[in-house]
Amino acid sequence: MTASSIISGLRLPDDARVDQRVPKKLLVENGAPTAADRRQINDGVEDLRWLASLKPATIGVPVFRDNTREYLEIAVLSLVLRAGAKAGRLTELIHRAIPYPVFLVQSQANSLVLSLAHLRWSHGHSDQTVLDGPLVMATVDADFSATAAFITSLDVSSQPRQNIFVFYQGWVERFEAYAAARLTGRFVLTQDDAFSMRRRTALAEHERITREISSLRVRAFKETQINHRVELNLQLKQLESLLAEITTTL
């Protein structure tokens, strides 16, 4: 599975294509708040390209405006990172730097990661955008049985078309369906908003508990007092049981 296969799967309209390289200087000036971030961009980014602009004139979907955000278009970008680059931070910087919601296809060595992030107006600066919640990410596994269905579901023509916000949210929900599939083996798309919300909440809770389990395991391994280790192991069993229960709701 390559970045090219993902981009082909999007079936971007010809008149939406931009295919322009984004200079590092532009990214540094707009998305690097610290000297460390500037170094990461200069040292870690091999290539950043603006592949397409999805807007009313190119996909026939209306813009979206309310008091929280304004979505005039969606930017589709590809990012190639050098070995050793901090992928998570660089991905976040790109989503922060572009004033439009971004579909980012990021490759590094043998890793292929897709990411989305909603934006909103900054409370302190009404003409600036900030991330609205965490990044939504999908690590593409070519050997996973549901990956082909996931890639097919990303087709531009398959997304909801009420407005650009709803269109972008369609991709978010497909990423969430893929995340759930990695846990259950089933890739399930739905038009039931209540189900999508429950799944989103369950995925967040699953991630939180998984982190807590990892932390407890480290503590249990380091614990030298038997009674404390027993207590930690009991907590682990309870959390593992809760994790299994949450998985059944996905």
Protein Blocks (a to p, Z undefined) as FASTA:
>chain_A
ZZklmmmmnopafklpnopacdfklmmmmmcmbfklmmmmmmmmmbdcdfbdcdfklnop
acdddfkbccfbdcdddddddehiafklmmmmmmmmpccdcdddddehjbccdddddddd
dfklmkbccdedjdddddddfkbmklmmmmmmmpmklpcfkbmmlmmmmmmmmmmmmmmm
mmnopacddfbfklmmmmmmmmmmmmmmmmmmmmmmmmmmmpmbfklmmmmmmmmmmmmm
mmmmmmmmZZ
